[in-house]
Amino acid sequence: MNDGRTVEFVPRNERIGLGLLAILLLAFGLPQLPELVRAWGTPEDQLIHFPQWMFWLVFGGPAAVGLALLCRVGLLGLRADAHGLVNRSLVETRTTPWCEVATIGYRPHHIWGPAGAAGLVLTDRQGRDTHLAATAPSPRDEAAQAARLSRLHALYTGHLTACPTCGS
């Protein structure tokens, strides 16, 4: 929920694309599930087509990856509140307290990102940059994106003025 105290950046295009990929992988692997279960424990010499491990790799692997993608794709995005940032990617969830953030910038075009992905760039107190591509706007969402960015900066400056540790 986006109220005055939280800001959420949801990568809709990535969610749709990865969701479709997950469905395709599941559609490839799941119809073979009864055959996978039937072949479980069958001696290799009694299998007709090819070895059991290859069967599991070819059909079970995509089904497992599709299921994992489907479970994680709904969590993608960035959420900021009074405590800091929570960035959820496919691999990890990273929490960054505001006290660890030195600056917040916005890179409209990232050279090394996929298709020149835009997004927030956080610089920590040690001078390391973290690029958050999940904050990239869709073409139809630029006005709302500008509002979210201003609320994000307001949360950050609000923390700086209230925090005795990092306020100046």
Order of alpha helices (4+ residues) and beta strands (2+ residues): beta-alpha-alpha-alpha-alpha-beta-beta-beta-beta-beta-beta-alpha
